[in-house]
Each structure stands twice: as C-alpha cells, then as structure tokens.
Amino acid sequence: MASPEEFSRLVARHREDDSPALMILAGLTRMLDAEAHKVLEDDLQSMAKPWEVFDARDNIGDQIPDDPGLYMFVWRPGPRHRVTTPGVTFEEGTFPYILYIGQAGGTQRNGSNDSSNTLRKRFKDYKRHLNGDAENLWTRQEPRRRAGRLSHFLPLGPLEFWCSSMEDRARISGLEKRLIRLYNPPLNDQHRPRIRAKFGKTRNAWGS
C-alpha cells in the first residue's frame, strides 16, 4: 500500500490528468428506512461482537481475530473535522467510505460452512490487493472483474480493516447481505441493490 508521502507524489504527478473516479451510490430508500436500521443494529448487537478497527497494512494479519464473522474495508480520505457536543470534549475524525463488505466462515451457496475460513485468513487473502500499484488509478482503466477492481482500489489510503467476530455461522451470510444492500459498497458484486441513477457528463476534476 502506498504511503501518504507516495500518494502525495502520485497526485502531484497526475494533477493535470483527468481524475480517476470511485463511483459511490447510496440507495435512498434503504438509507431512509429507520425501522430496518434499528432491527439491523439490534441484530448486530445480539449476534456479533463490536467492530474492531485496524489500519489495513499487510503486516497486521496476526492481530486480527482467528474467528468467523464480518469484515469491511473502509477508506478515510480528506481533512479531519473537529466536533463537540454539550458535556463532551472535542473529538476529531474523517468521513469514512465503505469500499467492500465480506464474510468469513458463513453459509455458502451450497448450504455448507467452511470452518477453516476466518477473519484472519480472509485478510491475508487480500494482501496481494493491498499491495497493488496505486499509480494504476491514473494510468489504467478500472478493471471489470472483482479481483481486478480490488487490486485497483484497495491500495487507496488511509484504509482501515473493520471486523466483527460471530459465533453463529448460520447468521453471518444474512447480515453480510443486509449490510451490502444498505451501504452498496462499490467493490462488491453480489447482493448489491438495484438503484436508479442518472449520470452527467464527466469533467476534469481539477478544472473550474
């Protein structure tokens, strides 16, 4: 994965080029469904452990739980924003973008469970994507297939790996599908919702 300094050099090198784009689309119907959100929150609280967040570096594999569960790759670009609420000290944070949601050890399409598949193993499977060449964002077209898109976009930084351990393997796939339908992560293929969208003419991101 490119370091912040390497990304700064890449951006400077390609500043006059047309900007690459990451198409992030929110399905408003699901985003506005407060009742479904509450049920999902309750299910995650009762069925899964709280999310653990790691910097998505390729050397953290042994720190990740060796358990079945859910995981997400989350991109946090841009400036930090300072916020406060009454009675709480200042906090700072950046806005997250969920790029990919997956599961480890859940029920497969044939109804079986892969007991050897864990969050730790799944993260290690993604190391080759994390170590992709970030300059491909400017020099190559976005690949059509899932594996190519993962190698194309997962070198983005700062990138986080979120994971949540689950004991009941039969529940994992259902929660994964609901999360994908809600957040519509751009690097997923399966379970993405149908969304009506209209795209305008592309333009140079650095132009006025």
Kinemage of the C-alpha trace (Angstrom):
@kinemage 1
@onewidth
@group {chain A} dominant
@subgroup {mainchain}
@vectorlist {calphas} color= white
{ca met a 1} P 0.000 0.000 0.000
{ca ala a 2} L 1.292 3.422 -0.901
{ca ser a 3} L 2.308 5.669 1.989
{ca pro a 4} L 0.787 9.157 2.396
{ca glu a 5} L 4.006 10.624 1.027
{ca glu a 6} L 3.881 8.349 -2.022
{ca phe a 7} L 0.257 9.286 -2.642
{ca ser a 8} L 1.138 12.976 -2.439
{ca arg a 9} L 3.745 12.470 -5.141
{ca leu a 10} L 1.306 10.494 -7.298
{ca val a 11} L -1.342 13.210 -7.009
{ca ala a 12} L 1.226 15.872 -7.882
{ca arg a 13} L 2.448 13.822 -10.850
{ca his a 14} L -1.064 13.358 -12.268
{ca arg a 15} L -2.664 16.650 -11.221
{ca glu a 16} L -3.095 17.760 -14.830
{ca asp a 17} L -4.635 14.435 -15.897
{ca asp a 18} L -8.324 13.630 -15.798
{ca ser a 19} L -9.070 12.431 -12.282
{ca pro a 20} L -9.924 8.766 -11.674
{ca ala a 21} L -13.293 8.219 -10.018
{ca leu a 22} L -14.737 5.841 -7.466
{ca met a 23} L -18.470 5.521 -8.093
{ca ile a 24} L -20.258 5.539 -4.706
{ca leu a 25} L -24.053 5.381 -4.921
{ca ala a 26} L -26.406 5.435 -1.927
{ca gly a 27} L -29.813 3.807 -2.247
{ca leu a 28} L -32.030 6.406 -0.600
{ca thr a 29} L -34.939 4.067 0.162
{ca arg a 30} L -32.777 1.833 2.337
{ca met a 31} L -30.845 4.745 3.816
{ca leu a 32} L -34.128 6.341 4.954
{ca asp a 33} L -35.643 3.139 6.399
{ca ala a 34} L -35.228 3.896 10.122
{ca glu a 35} L -37.161 0.793 11.240
{ca ala a 36} L -34.887 -1.516 9.240
{ca his a 37} L -31.842 0.308 10.651
{ca lys a 38} L -32.988 -0.357 14.218
{ca val a 39} L -33.543 -4.049 13.515
{ca leu a 40} L -30.089 -4.293 11.905
{ca glu a 41} L -28.479 -2.526 14.862
{ca asp a 42} L -30.225 -4.884 17.308
{ca asp a 43} L -29.214 -7.946 15.296
{ca leu a 44} L -25.584 -6.861 15.097
{ca gln a 45} L -25.529 -6.175 18.834
{ca ser a 46} L -27.033 -9.565 19.720
{ca met a 47} L -25.311 -11.737 17.091
{ca ala a 48} L -21.905 -10.101 16.593
{ca lys a 49} L -19.158 -8.589 18.682
{ca pro a 50} L -18.396 -4.850 18.368
{ca trp a 51} L -16.398 -3.879 15.300
{ca glu a 52} L -12.628 -3.920 15.732
{ca val a 53} L -10.770 -1.405 13.579
{ca phe a 54} L -7.240 -1.875 12.238
{ca asp a 55} L -5.069 0.127 9.879
{ca ala a 56} L -5.143 -2.045 6.758
{ca arg a 57} L -1.423 -2.745 6.459
{ca asp a 58} L -0.245 -6.073 5.127
{ca asn a 59} L 1.678 -6.897 8.346
{ca ile a 60} L -1.311 -6.925 10.754
{ca gly a 61} L -2.657 -10.367 9.881
{ca asp a 62} L -1.776 -11.989 13.213
{ca gln a 63} L -3.574 -9.222 15.143
{ca ile a 64} L -6.928 -9.998 13.511
{ca pro a 65} L -9.272 -12.456 15.303
{ca asp a 66} L -8.988 -16.027 14.071
{ca asp a 67} L -12.789 -16.298 14.151
{ca pro a 68} L -15.672 -16.375 11.695
{ca gly a 69} L -17.531 -13.114 11.162
{ca leu a 70} L -17.971 -9.989 9.057
{ca tyr a 71} L -15.394 -7.564 7.690
{ca met a 72} L -15.216 -4.288 5.766
{ca phe a 73} L -12.537 -2.284 4.012
{ca val a 74} L -13.131 1.379 4.898
{ca trp a 75} L -11.406 4.344 3.232
{ca arg a 76} L -10.907 7.553 5.267
{ca pro a 77} L -9.571 10.293 2.987
{ca gly a 78} L -9.612 14.040 3.388
{ca pro a 79} L -9.329 16.549 6.220
{ca arg a 80} L -10.044 15.908 9.851
{ca his a 81} L -13.100 17.674 11.259
{ca arg a 82} L -13.264 18.883 14.856
{ca val a 83} L -16.660 18.434 16.526
{ca thr a 84} L -18.086 18.818 20.000
{ca thr a 85} L -21.334 18.135 21.833
{ca pro a 86} L -22.511 19.500 25.209
{ca gly a 87} L -20.508 17.955 28.033
{ca val a 88} L -18.075 16.185 25.689
{ca thr a 89} L -14.553 17.269 24.856
{ca phe a 90} L -13.547 17.992 21.279
{ca glu a 91} L -13.204 14.998 19.009
{ca glu a 92} L -11.690 14.785 15.556
{ca gly a 93} L -12.483 12.459 12.717
{ca thr a 94} L -12.704 11.977 8.964
{ca phe a 95} L -15.625 10.785 6.872
{ca pro a 96} L -15.494 7.041 6.059
{ca tyr a 97} L -16.360 5.374 2.758
{ca ile a 98} L -17.112 1.643 2.824
{ca leu a 99} L -15.395 0.109 -0.202
{ca tyr a 100} L -16.068 -3.594 0.357
{ca ile a 101} L -18.048 -5.834 2.731
{ca gly a 102} L -17.393 -9.547 3.158
{ca gln a 103} L -17.810 -12.511 5.443
{ca ala a 104} L -15.670 -15.357 6.714
{ca gly a 105} L -16.973 -18.794 7.648
{ca gly a 106} L -20.630 -18.204 6.839
{ca thr a 107} L -23.042 -20.441 4.984
{ca gln a 108} L -22.087 -20.966 1.331
{ca arg a 109} L -24.414 -21.180 -1.641
{ca asn a 110} L -24.464 -24.987 -1.378
{ca gly a 111} L -25.544 -24.753 2.262
{ca ser a 112} L -22.193 -25.820 3.748
{ca asn a 113} L -19.911 -23.916 6.122
{ca asp a 114} L -16.154 -23.560 5.657
{ca ser a 115} L -14.976 -23.901 9.243
{ca ser a 116} L -11.377 -23.122 8.222
{ca asn a 117} L -12.328 -19.711 6.846
{ca thr a 118} L -11.723 -16.978 9.430
{ca leu a 119} L -11.357 -13.209 9.511
{ca arg a 120} L -7.593 -13.575 9.837
{ca lys a 121} L -7.398 -15.882 6.832
{ca arg a 122} L -9.622 -13.620 4.733
{ca phe a 123} L -7.471 -10.571 5.483
{ca lys a 124} L -4.324 -12.423 4.462
{ca asp a 125} L -6.060 -13.355 1.194
{ca tyr a 126} L -6.349 -9.620 0.416
{ca lys a 127} L -2.675 -8.776 0.910
{ca arg a 128} L -1.978 -9.021 -2.829
{ca his a 129} L -4.727 -6.468 -3.479
{ca leu a 130} L -3.473 -4.107 -0.777
{ca asn a 131} L -0.015 -4.213 -2.355
{ca gly a 132} L -1.275 -3.263 -5.807
{ca asp a 133} L 0.277 -0.353 -7.709
{ca ala a 134} L -1.590 2.832 -6.702
{ca glu a 135} L -0.431 4.599 -9.882
{ca asn a 136} L -2.774 2.303 -11.831
{ca leu a 137} L -5.576 4.617 -10.661
{ca trp a 138} L -4.295 7.188 -13.173
{ca thr a 139} L -2.586 5.041 -15.784
{ca arg a 140} L -5.030 2.172 -16.327
{ca gln a 141} L -8.749 1.827 -16.837
{ca glu a 142} L -10.819 0.381 -13.993
{ca pro a 143} L -10.995 -3.419 -14.467
{ca arg a 144} L -14.390 -5.030 -14.923
{ca arg a 145} L -13.826 -8.119 -12.791
{ca arg a 146} L -13.955 -8.125 -8.995
{ca ala a 147} L -10.343 -9.229 -8.387
{ca gly a 148} L -9.004 -6.569 -10.719
{ca arg a 149} L -11.102 -3.832 -9.114
{ca leu a 150} L -9.906 -4.834 -5.645
{ca ser a 151} L -6.263 -4.546 -6.737
{ca his a 152} L -7.101 -1.263 -8.456
{ca phe a 153} L -8.756 0.477 -5.483
{ca leu a 154} L -7.613 -1.201 -2.236
{ca pro a 155} L -4.166 0.444 -2.402
{ca leu a 156} L -6.042 3.666 -1.540
{ca gly a 157} L -5.106 5.128 1.798
{ca pro a 158} L -5.721 5.753 4.597
{ca leu a 159} L -7.506 2.389 4.571
{ca glu a 160} L -8.972 0.532 7.560
{ca phe a 161} L -9.997 -3.087 8.066
{ca trp a 162} L -13.102 -3.460 10.255
{ca cys a 163} L -14.038 -6.898 11.555
{ca ser a 164} L -16.698 -8.332 13.832
{ca ser a 165} L -16.479 -11.879 15.227
{ca met a 166} L -19.586 -14.075 15.271
{ca glu a 167} L -20.235 -17.443 16.893
{ca asp a 168} L -23.346 -18.440 14.947
{ca arg a 169} L -22.053 -19.155 11.441
{ca ala a 170} L -25.588 -19.568 10.101
{ca arg a 171} L -26.265 -15.856 10.715
{ca ile a 172} L -23.169 -14.440 9.031
{ca ser a 173} L -24.259 -14.531 5.388
{ca gly a 174} L -27.627 -12.934 6.115
{ca leu a 175} L -26.038 -9.997 7.926
{ca glu a 176} L -23.451 -9.596 5.174
{ca lys a 177} L -26.205 -9.376 2.555
{ca arg a 178} L -28.159 -6.793 4.574
{ca leu a 179} L -25.063 -4.620 5.046
{ca ile a 180} L -24.237 -4.769 1.333
{ca arg a 181} L -27.822 -3.886 0.395
{ca leu a 182} L -27.736 -0.919 2.777
{ca tyr a 183} L -24.321 0.571 2.006
{ca asn a 184} L -23.916 -0.584 -1.629
{ca pro a 185} L -20.092 -0.737 -1.437
{ca pro a 186} L -18.599 -0.067 -4.887
{ca leu a 187} L -16.222 -3.046 -4.961
{ca asn a 188} L -18.840 -5.708 -4.205
{ca asp a 189} L -20.519 -7.681 -6.984
{ca gln a 190} L -23.050 -9.900 -5.190
{ca his a 191} L -26.113 -8.665 -3.270
{ca arg a 192} L -25.844 -5.036 -4.415
{ca pro a 193} L -29.258 -3.330 -4.626
{ca arg a 194} L -30.841 -2.087 -7.807
{ca ile a 195} L -30.546 1.697 -7.835
{ca arg a 196} L -31.987 4.221 -10.247
{ca ala a 197} L -29.271 6.748 -11.043
{ca lys a 198} L -28.576 9.373 -13.680
{ca phe a 199} L -25.025 10.302 -14.537
{ca gly a 200} L -23.953 13.605 -16.014
{ca lys a 201} L -21.099 14.298 -18.379
{ca thr a 202} L -17.683 13.656 -16.859
{ca arg a 203} L -15.265 16.570 -16.475
{ca asn a 204} L -11.745 17.248 -15.331
{ca ala a 205} L -11.787 17.092 -11.506
{ca trp a 206} L -9.135 19.829 -11.214
{ca gly a 207} L -10.886 22.271 -13.552
{ca ser a 208} L -13.305 25.007 -12.585
